[in-house]
């Protein structure tokens, strides 16, 4: 079975680089009933940045506005999921490489039970091209702007 690739919206927030900050943000999202498809974090100067991919971007926007969380406007990335195998990530990224599309960031991991997944970011001007190369689909029922 081939990997599935879909366009997803992701949002970022910067927080203090101290214990409990990621938990504070995530617990606020949990309280609002937000399901995340992916979450990643990294240092950003003296702060920390959290990037999240919500299952429902519209519901997410409403929840973070209501909670007063200062997430950046949405950007588009790609969620790849499939059967785990040697070279799965390289195979997918190769589609972009041969077409000259630069990957600005990627996180990948095994999902257990023989599955793997990745979130891939490209420059905004390359989103359409990357979507065509991946054969990416919009998630049914979500707004893809």
Long-range contacts (C-beta under 8 A, 24 or more apart in sequence): 1-82, 1-83, 2-82, 3-80, 3-81, 3-82, 3-83, 3-88, 3-92, 4-80, 4-81, 4-82, 4-137, 5-78, 5-79, 5-80, 5-92, 5-134, 5-135, 5-136, 5-137, 6-78, 6-79, 6-136, 6-137, 6-138, 6-139, 7-76, 7-77, 7-78, 7-127, 7-131, 7-136, 7-137, 7-138, 7-139, 7-144, 8-37, 8-38, 8-53, 8-76, 8-77, 8-78, 8-79, 8-119, 8-139, 9-53, 9-54, 9-57, 9-60, 9-74, 9-75, 9-76, 9-77, 9-142, 9-144, 9-145, 10-38, 10-51, 10-52, 10-53, 10-74, 10-75, 10-76, 10-77, 10-119, 10-121, 11-51, 11-52, 11-54, 11-60, 11-64, 11-71, 11-72, 11-73, 11-74, 11-75, 12-49, 12-50, 12-51, 12-52, 12-71, 12-72, 12-75, 13-49, 13-50, 13-52, 13-69, 13-70, 13-71, 13-72, 14-44, 14-47, 14-48, 14-49, 14-50, 15-47, 15-48, 15-49, 15-50, 16-47, 16-48, 17-43, 17-46, 17-47, 17-48, 21-48, 22-48, 22-50, 25-50, 25-69, 28-67, 28-69, 29-54, 29-60, 29-63, 29-64, 32-59, 32-63, 32-64, 32-66, 32-67, 33-59, 33-63, 34-59, 34-60, 34-63, 37-79, 38-79, 38-107, 38-117, 38-119, 40-107, 40-119, 53-77, 53-79, 53-119, 55-139, 55-142, 56-141, 56-142, 57-142, 57-143, 58-142, 58-143, 74-145, 75-121, 75-124, 76-124, 76-127, 76-144, 77-119, 77-120, 77-121, 77-122, 78-119, 78-120, 78-121, 78-122, 78-130, 78-131, 78-134, 78-136, 79-117, 79-118, 79-119, 80-108, 80-117, 80-118, 80-119, 80-120, 80-134, 81-111, 81-115, 81-116, 81-117, 82-115, 82-116, 82-117, 83-114, 83-115, 83-116, 84-110, 84-111, 84-114, 84-115, 84-116, 85-116, 88-116, 89-116, 89-118, 92-118, 92-120, 92-134, 93-120, 95-133, 95-134, 96-120, 96-122, 96-130, 96-133, 96-134, 99-129, 99-133, 101-126, 101-129, 101-130, 101-133, 102-126
